[in-house]
Amino acid sequence: MNTELFALASGFAPASRADWRSLVDGVLKGAPFEMLIGKTYDDLRIEPIYLRAKDAPPVEGRAPAAPWQIMQRIDHPDAVTANMQARQDLENGATGLSLVFAGSSGAHGFGLEPSADAVAKVLKDIHLDAGIGIELDIGPQSHMVAIHLAEYVKSNGLDPATCNLRFGVDPLAAAAVWGHCPYNWDEIVPAVAGAIKGLAGLGFTGLFASADGRVIHNSGGSEAQELAFVLACGVAYLRAIEGAGIPLEQAQGMVYARLSADADQFLSMAKFRALRLLWARIEAACGLTPKPLFIAADTGWRMLTQRDPYVNMLRATIATFGAGLAGANAITVLPHTLALGLPDPFARRVARNTQLLLLEESNLARVSDPAAGSGGIETLTAQLCEAAWALFQESEKAGGAFAALQQGLFQSKVAATRKAREANIAERRDVLTGASEFPNLHESETAVLQATPIALTPYGEQKYKFDPLPSIRLAQPFEALRDKSDAALRARGTRPSVFLANLGTPADFTARVTFAKSFFEAGGIQALDSEGFADPAALAAAFKASGAALACLCSSDKVYASRAEPAAKILRDAGARHIYLAGRPAEAEAALQAAGVTGFVFAGGDALDTLQDAYRRMEQA
């Protein structure tokens, strides 16, 4: 059989990159090609097109065709209720439980009580020797939970070797989040190593120490920064375990990693792939035969929004897709309402079923590393490896992970990245659908469970202090404005509003009306639409009837040229406290300002600052 007849595009002449570039240059019409090149927050280049990476081997991760563990958060403060949730999750598709304790890196306001009694209650009637994955998410106040879990296993007559446990010992992540520690690293090492050696001596074969990159991601850090922190912590734990007399070959299987996956699918995939390559490099440098690192993934906290929370389902799906394809061993989907409070049964079900759909219906686990050979993802993977390794080396030169935290190495770099992210969010270059773009002012209230968080007491003396890595959500500044709008609605019965003064015909103003409506309502300022005006008196009357304090002119540049200045004067005389114009006609800017226009709203402008200023002006009136 002639297979050429069935080859894709066999009827067309072969195309080269030069052919493509020639066509692109024709479309650019003299504009620089560089405008098509994107940049990540690590300043890595993202080209518009890549050639296939021939002969690129797959990055070894999960066993071939093996599914990842479907983890479900267990974070209800009441242990009995948490147990009911856990059993329901396991009965409906979850294959593992992430026990989140109050004060841990992943608690986000709630979490289990860090006591032996709570551990026993939450695990009641759960068969730990049936292959169920159990992962502990612990912090300073819950550092004894690993021991409580071990005691629970032994007291129930279970064979520790049959239990699939990840103990989550990670004092470095806890110190990074809280910004202080009662002990120096030299004092921490014997305690960590002793605990791990003791657990191993009892017959536990699970993963003990967690190198947690989520703390970097949650604080707004970059992919390379997250990877470098994982490497620094992982190496610190390897050294600690080896120092306790455990051979490196055995210690190798005691350390695992945690990463965040977000809605940037390709970068998430490249990050997970890069970590495996980087860790293999560390193993080789230790004289070990590389083995696939166990990587547990959480969908990103920082990408969650309180407003239009159903969009979070889509974000979580993309994040799970990326982590799953990149070989994550376990994935926890943060429920879409977590930023609002404790998720109800519906939100928990959606989080579970997101993974079940991708595994059981989309069959994502059946192909190992499908990104292998993709020019774009292979290039991103290699670039991340290089950038992360360089930062890891900086950390090692500083004296290791704890010393780097004391010197502010990671914190300063994360703070710079966070500032850049916040600027792009403010200017809506990085879009948060439903929050910074395309908001819904009329959304209904989302149900969450009511519970009182566990009250925590400070742990130890704050002897060693350094800058903490705060956990953030990128949508918070816009959500604060929406909260102001809601407060005004409750107090006065109406929201702050802006009158859209549309000039000309719908063909002239519709595009900018759409833009202005999304712009203002992202800050909770209701956009009051209108018909196109030609009569100055009708414009003034409509504005006065609207009751709005603000006005925004909307039309095309052509219409603005003849009608924007007179319209601005009419609105000013009609009592508009602040007059915006949708667009930025640079040549006419001075004349428009003289006529009464006091602000311009346009793509790429600082939307957050403009909206905050609008509230200040309304409050001063």
C-alpha positions in Angstrom: 0.0 0.0 0.0 1.3 3.4 -0.8 1.2 5.3 2.5 2.2 8.5 0.8 -1.4 8.8 -0.5 -2.5 9.1 3.1 0.1 11.4 4.4 -1.2 14.7 5.8 -0.6 17.6 3.3 0.9 15.2 0.8 -0.6 17.1 -2.1 1.2 20.3 -1.1 4.7 21.4 -1.7 6.9 21.2 1.5 7.1 24.4 3.4 10.1 25.7 5.3 10.5 28.2 8.2 11.9 30.7 5.6 8.6 30.4 3.6 6.6 31.0 6.8 8.8 34.0 7.8 8.4 35.5 4.3 4.6 35.4 4.7 4.7 36.8 8.2 6.9 39.7 7.1 4.3 40.5 4.4 1.6 40.7 7.1 3.7 42.7 9.4 4.3 45.4 6.7 7.6 46.6 8.2 6.7 46.1 11.9 9.4 44.4 13.9 9.2 40.6 14.1 10.0 40.9 17.8 6.4 42.0 18.5 5.3 38.4 17.9 7.6 37.1 20.6 6.2 36.7 24.1 8.1 36.7 27.4 7.4 34.8 30.6 8.0 36.2 34.1 11.4 34.5 34.0 12.1 36.5 30.9 12.1 33.4 28.7 11.2 33.9 25.1 8.1 32.3 23.6 8.4 32.2 19.8 5.3 32.3 17.6 6.3 29.0 16.0 8.7 26.1 16.7 10.2 23.3 14.6 9.6 19.8 15.8 12.2 18.6 18.3 13.3 15.5 16.6 14.4 12.5 18.6 13.5 14.1 21.9 13.0 11.3 24.5 10.0 11.2 26.8 10.5 12.5 30.3 10.0 9.6 32.6 7.3 10.2 35.2 4.4 7.9 36.2 4.4 4.3 35.1 3.2 3.9 31.6 -0.6 4.2 31.3 -0.9 4.6 35.1 -3.5 7.1 36.3 -2.5 9.8 38.8 -4.0 9.8 42.3 -7.2 11.7 42.5 -6.7 13.6 45.7 -9.4 15.4 47.6 -8.9 18.2 50.2 -10.1 17.4 53.7 -10.0 20.7 55.5 -13.3 21.0 57.5 -12.4 22.2 61.0 -14.9 19.6 62.5 -13.2 16.2 62.3 -16.4 14.3 62.3 -17.8 16.3 59.4 -14.4 16.0 57.6 -14.6 12.2 58.0 -18.1 12.2 56.4 -16.7 14.2 53.5 -13.7 11.9 53.1 -15.8 8.8 53.0 -18.2 10.3 50.5 -15.2 11.4 48.3 -13.7 7.9 48.3 -17.0 6.3 47.5 -17.4 8.6 44.5 -14.1 8.4 42.7 -11.3 9.9 44.8 -8.3 7.6 45.3 -6.6 9.7 47.9 -7.1 12.3 50.6 -5.1 15.4 51.3 -5.5 16.1 55.1 -5.0 19.8 55.4 -4.3 21.1 58.9 -4.9 24.6 60.2 -1.9 26.8 59.7 -0.4 24.8 56.9 0.9 26.2 53.6 -2.2 25.0 51.9 -4.8 25.7 54.5 -6.2 29.0 53.1 -8.1 30.0 56.2 -9.5 26.6 57.4 -8.0 23.2 58.2 -8.2 20.3 60.6 -7.3 20.6 64.3 -3.7 19.4 64.7 -4.4 16.8 67.4 -4.2 13.0 67.7 -8.0 13.0 68.4 -8.7 14.8 65.1 -6.5 12.4 63.2 -8.4 9.4 64.6 -11.8 10.9 64.0 -11.1 12.0 60.4 -9.7 8.6 59.5 -12.4 6.5 61.1 -13.6 3.7 58.9 -11.1 4.6 56.2 -9.1 1.6 55.1 -5.6 2.9 55.0 -4.2 -0.5 53.9 -6.5 -0.6 50.8 -4.2 1.6 48.6 -5.8 4.9 49.4 -3.3 7.7 49.2 -3.0 9.9 52.3 -1.0 13.1 52.2 -0.5 15.5 55.2 -0.4 19.2 54.6 1.1 20.5 57.9 2.5 23.6 59.4 4.4 24.8 62.5 1.4 24.1 64.9 0.8 20.7 63.3 4.4 19.4 63.2 3.4 16.4 65.5 0.6 15.2 63.1 3.0 12.9 61.3 3.6 11.1 64.6 -0.1 11.1 65.4 -0.7 9.4 62.0 2.0 6.8 62.6 0.5 6.1 66.1 -3.0 5.7 64.6 -1.7 3.2 62.1 0.1 1.1 64.7 -2.8 1.3 67.2 -5.2 -0.1 64.6 -3.0 -3.1 63.9 -2.1 -2.0 60.4 1.1 -3.0 58.6 2.8 0.4 57.9 4.3 -1.0 54.7 0.8 -1.5 53.3 -0.2 2.1 53.8 0.3 4.6 51.0 1.3 7.7 53.1 3.0 11.0 52.4 3.9 12.6 55.7 4.6 16.1 54.3 7.4 17.0 56.7 8.5 20.4 55.5 9.8 23.0 58.0 11.3 25.1 55.3 8.0 25.8 53.6 6.4 26.6 57.0 9.2 29.0 57.8 9.0 30.7 54.4 5.2 31.2 54.8 5.2 32.4 58.4 8.5 34.4 58.1 9.9 33.2 61.3 11.2 30.1 63.0 12.0 29.2 66.7 15.1 27.2 65.7 18.1 27.6 63.4 18.6 25.1 60.6 21.3 23.3 62.5 18.8 22.7 65.3 16.0 21.7 62.8 18.1 19.1 61.0 18.4 16.6 63.8 14.7 16.8 64.6 13.6 16.3 61.0 16.1 13.5 60.4 15.2 11.8 63.7 11.5 11.9 62.9 12.1 10.4 59.4 14.5 7.8 60.7 12.0 6.9 63.5 9.1 6.5 61.0 11.2 4.4 58.7 12.2 2.3 61.7 8.6 1.6 62.4 8.2 0.1 59.0 6.7 3.0 57.0 7.9 3.0 53.5 6.1 6.2 52.3 7.4 9.5 51.3 8.4 11.6 54.4 9.9 15.0 53.4 8.1 17.4 51.1 9.9 20.0 49.0 6.9 22.4 48.5 7.0 24.9 45.6 3.4 26.0 46.2 4.6 28.6 48.7 6.5 30.4 45.8 3.5 30.0 43.4 1.0 31.2 46.0 3.1 34.3 46.6 3.2 35.3 43.0 6.6 33.8 42.0 7.7 32.6 38.7 8.1 29.0 37.4 11.9 29.1 37.7 11.7 30.4 41.2 9.2 27.7 42.2 11.5 25.0 40.7 14.6 26.5 42.4 12.9 26.5 45.8 11.9 22.9 45.4 15.5 21.9 44.5 16.9 23.8 47.4 14.5 22.3 49.9 14.8 18.8 48.4 18.6 18.9 48.6 18.4 20.2 52.2 16.2 17.2 53.2 18.5 14.7 51.4 21.4 16.1 53.4 19.5 15.9 56.6 18.4 12.3 56.1 21.8 11.2 55.0 23.3 12.9 58.1 21.1 10.7 60.2 22.9 7.6 58.9 20.4 6.7 56.2 22.1 5.8 52.9 21.4 8.1 50.1 20.0 5.3 48.0 17.3 4.9 50.7 16.9 8.7 51.3 16.3 9.1 47.6 12.9 7.5 48.0 11.9 9.6 51.1 11.7 13.0 49.4 8.9 14.2 47.1 7.9 17.5 45.6 4.7 19.6 45.5 4.0 22.0 42.6 1.2 24.3 41.6 -0.4 24.0 38.2 -2.3 26.9 36.8 -4.3 28.0 33.7 -1.2 28.5 31.6 -1.2 24.9 30.3 2.1 24.9 28.3 4.1 26.6 31.1 2.7 24.2 33.7 3.6 21.2 31.5 7.1 22.6 30.9 7.6 23.2 34.7 6.6 19.7 35.7 8.8 18.2 33.0 11.7 20.5 34.0 11.5 19.4 37.7 12.0 15.8 36.8 15.1 16.6 34.6 16.5 18.9 37.3 16.0 16.4 40.1 17.6 13.6 37.9 20.6 15.9 37.6 20.8 16.3 41.4 20.5 12.5 41.8 23.3 11.9 39.3 25.5 14.5 41.1 24.9 12.5 44.3 26.2 9.4 42.6 22.7 7.9 42.4 20.9 6.2 39.6 18.0 8.7 38.7 14.5 7.5 39.6 11.3 9.4 38.7 10.6 11.9 41.4 7.1 11.7 43.0 5.3 15.0 42.2 2.1 16.0 43.9 0.2 18.9 42.2 -2.3 21.4 43.5 -4.3 23.6 41.1 -3.2 27.1 41.7 -4.6 29.1 44.6 -3.5 32.5 43.2 -5.7 32.1 40.1 -8.9 31.6 42.0 -11.5 34.4 42.0 -14.3 35.1 44.4 -16.3 36.8 41.6 -17.9 34.6 38.9 -16.4 31.6 40.7 -17.7 29.1 38.1 -14.9 30.3 35.8 -12.6 28.6 38.4 -13.9 25.3 37.1 -12.4 26.0 33.7 -9.1 27.2 35.2 -8.8 24.0 37.3 -9.6 21.9 34.3 -6.8 23.4 32.3 -4.4 23.1 35.2 -5.3 19.5 35.8 -4.9 18.8 32.1 -1.4 20.3 32.1 -0.2 18.6 35.3 -1.7 15.2 34.2 -0.1 15.3 30.8 3.2 16.3 32.3 3.3 13.2 34.5 2.1 14.4 38.0 1.7 11.4 40.3 -1.1 13.0 42.4 -3.4 16.0 41.7 -5.6 17.9 44.1 -8.1 20.2 42.5 -8.9 23.2 44.7 -12.7 23.5 44.6 -14.0 26.5 42.7 -15.5 28.2 45.7 -12.5 27.8 48.0 -11.7 31.6 47.8 -15.2 32.2 49.3 -15.0 29.7 52.1 -15.4 26.0 52.8 -16.7 24.3 49.7 -20.1 22.7 49.8 -20.9 19.1 48.5 -21.5 20.5 44.9 -18.1 22.2 44.7 -16.4 19.1 46.1 -18.1 16.9 43.6 -17.1 19.2 40.7 -13.4 19.1 41.9 -13.6 15.3 42.0 -15.3 14.9 38.7 -13.0 17.2 36.9 -10.2 14.6 37.4 -12.5 11.6 36.7 -13.6 13.1 33.4 -10.0 13.7 32.3 -8.9 10.3 33.3 -11.9 8.1 32.5 -13.4 9.9 29.5 -10.5 11.8 28.0 -8.0 9.0 28.8 -5.2 11.5 29.5 -3.1 9.0 31.4 -2.8 6.5 28.6 0.0 8.4 26.8 3.3 9.0 28.6 4.7 12.5 28.1 2.8 13.4 24.9 4.7 16.7 24.9 7.9 15.0 24.0 9.1 16.3 20.7 7.0 19.4 20.7 9.3 22.2 19.8 7.6 24.8 21.9 7.3 22.7 25.1 10.7 21.1 24.8 12.3 24.6 24.4 10.4 26.0 27.4 11.4 22.9 29.5 15.1 23.5 28.6 14.9 27.2 29.3 13.2 26.6 32.7 15.9 24.0 33.6 18.6 26.5 32.9 16.9 29.4 34.8 16.0 27.3 37.8 19.4 25.7 38.0 21.0 29.1 38.1 18.8 30.3 41.0 19.3 27.0 42.8 23.1 27.6 42.6 22.6 31.0 44.1 20.7 29.4 47.0 23.5 26.9 47.5 26.1 29.6 47.5 24.1 31.4 50.1 24.4 28.4 52.3 21.3 26.4 51.4 17.5 26.9 51.5 17.2 28.2 55.1 20.2 30.6 54.8 18.8 31.9 51.5 15.5 32.6 53.3 17.3 34.4 56.1 19.1 36.5 53.5 15.9 37.2 51.6 17.2 35.7 48.4 13.9 34.0 47.4 11.7 36.6 48.9 13.3 39.5 46.9 13.0 37.7 43.6 9.4 36.6 44.3 8.5 40.1 45.4 9.8 41.6 42.1 7.9 39.0 40.1 4.7 39.6 42.1 5.0 43.3 41.5 5.3 42.7 37.7 2.2 40.4 37.9 0.2 42.9 39.8 1.1 45.6 37.3 -0.1 43.4 34.4 -3.3 42.5 36.3 -3.9 46.2 36.9 -3.4 47.0 33.2 -5.5 43.9 32.3 -2.6 42.5 30.2 -3.0 39.4 32.3 -6.8 38.8 32.2 -8.9 37.3 35.0 -12.2 36.5 33.3 -15.1 37.4 35.5 -13.0 39.6 37.7 -10.8 42.0 35.7 -12.6 41.4 32.4 -16.2 40.5 31.5 -17.6 40.9 35.0 -21.2 40.0 36.0 -22.6 42.5 38.4 -25.8 40.6 38.7 -24.3 37.2 39.7 -26.1 35.3 42.5 -24.5 34.5 45.8 -22.5 31.3 45.8 -23.1 28.7 48.6 -20.3 27.7 51.0 -20.3 25.9 54.3 -20.3 27.8 57.5 -17.7 26.8 60.0 -15.4 28.4 62.6 -11.7 28.1 61.8 -9.4 26.4 64.3 -7.9 29.0 66.7 -4.1 28.5 66.6 -1.6 29.6 69.2 1.8 30.9 68.1 4.4 28.1 67.8 7.6 28.7 69.7 9.6 31.9 70.1 10.0 34.0 66.9 13.8 33.8 67.2 14.8 33.7 63.6 12.9 36.2 61.6 12.9 37.0 57.9 10.5 38.3 55.2 7.5 36.0 54.8 6.2 34.7 51.5 2.6 35.9 51.6 -0.2 33.9 50.0 -2.1 36.0 47.5 -4.8 35.8 44.9 -4.3 37.9 41.8 -8.0 39.1 41.7 -8.0 40.6 45.1 -7.6 44.3 44.1 -10.5 44.1 41.7 -12.6 42.2 44.2 -12.0 44.9 46.8 -13.7 47.4 44.5 -16.6 45.0 43.8 -17.0 44.7 47.6 -17.3 48.5 47.8 -19.9 48.4 45.1 -21.9 45.8 47.0 -21.7 47.8 50.2 -23.1 50.8 48.4 -25.9 48.7 47.0 -26.8 47.5 50.4 -26.6 50.9 52.0 -28.3 53.0 49.3 -30.1 50.6 47.0 -28.0 51.5 44.0 -24.4 50.9 42.9 -22.0 53.6 41.9 -22.6 54.2 38.2 -21.2 55.8 35.0 -23.3 57.1 32.2 -22.2 56.0 28.8 -22.6 59.0 26.5 -22.7 57.3 23.1 -22.2 59.6 20.1 -23.2 58.8 16.5 -24.7 55.5 15.4 -24.3 52.0 16.9 -21.7 51.3 14.3 -19.7 54.2 15.7 -19.9 53.5 19.4 -20.7 49.7 20.0 -17.1 48.6 20.2 -16.1 51.2 22.7 -19.3 50.8 24.7 -18.5 47.1 25.1 -15.0 48.0 26.2 -16.1 50.7 28.6 -18.8 48.5 30.2 -16.3 45.8 31.0 -13.8 48.3 32.2 -16.0 50.0 34.7 -18.0 47.1 35.9 -14.7 45.2 36.7 -14.6 47.7 39.5 -18.2 47.4 40.4 -19.2 50.7 38.7 -22.4 50.0 36.8 -22.3 51.2 33.2 -25.6 52.8 32.2 -26.0 52.4 28.4 -27.8 54.9 26.2 -28.8 55.5 22.6 -26.6 57.5 20.3 -27.0 61.2 20.8 -27.0 64.0 18.2 -29.0 66.6 20.1 -27.0 68.3 22.9 -30.1 68.9 25.0 -31.1 65.3 24.8 -27.6 64.2 26.0 -27.8 66.6 29.0 -31.3 65.4 29.9 -30.4 61.8 29.7 -27.3 62.2 31.8 -29.2 64.1 34.5 -32.0 61.4 34.5 -29.4 58.6 34.9 -28.4 59.8 38.4 -24.8 59.0 37.7 -21.9 61.0 39.0 -19.6 59.9 36.2 -19.8 60.0 32.4 -17.9 58.3 29.6 -17.9 59.4 26.0 -18.0 56.4 23.6 -17.6 56.6 19.8 -15.2 56.3 17.0 -12.1 58.5 16.5 -13.9 60.0 13.5 -16.9 61.0 15.5 -14.7 62.2 18.4 -13.0 64.6 16.0 -16.1 66.7 15.5 -18.4 65.9 18.5 -16.4 64.9 21.5 -15.4 68.4 22.7 -19.0 69.9 22.5 -20.4 66.8 24.2 -17.8 67.0 27.0 -18.8 70.6 27.7 -22.4 69.7 27.8 -21.8 66.9 30.3 -19.7 69.2 32.4 -22.4 71.9 32.5 -24.9 69.2 33.3 -23.1 68.3 36.5 -20.8 65.4 35.6 -18.1 65.3 38.3 -15.7 63.3 36.1 -15.8 62.8 32.4 -13.9 59.9 30.7 -13.4 59.2 27.1 -13.1 55.6 25.8 -10.0 55.6 23.7 -6.9 57.8 23.5 -6.8 60.2 20.6 -3.3 61.5 21.4 -3.4 64.5 19.0 -6.7 65.8 20.5 -5.9 65.0 24.1 -5.1 68.5 25.2 -8.2 70.0 23.5 -10.4 67.3 25.0 -9.1 68.0 28.5 -9.7 71.7 28.0 -13.3 70.9 27.1 -13.8 68.9 30.3 -12.5 65.4 29.7 -10.6 64.4 32.9 -9.6 60.8 32.1 -9.1 58.3 29.3 -9.9 54.6 29.4 -8.0 52.5 26.9 -6.5 49.1 26.4 -3.1 48.9 28.2 -3.9 51.7 30.7 -3.9 51.1 34.4 -7.5 50.1 34.9 -7.1 49.4 38.6 -5.7 52.9 39.3 -8.4 54.5 37.2 -11.1 52.7 39.0 -9.7 53.4 42.5 -9.4 57.0 41.5 -13.1 57.0 40.4 -14.1 55.8 43.9 -12.0 58.5 45.5 -13.7 61.1 43.4 -17.2 59.8 44.2 -16.4 59.7 47.9 -15.2 63.3 47.8 -18.4 64.6 46.2 
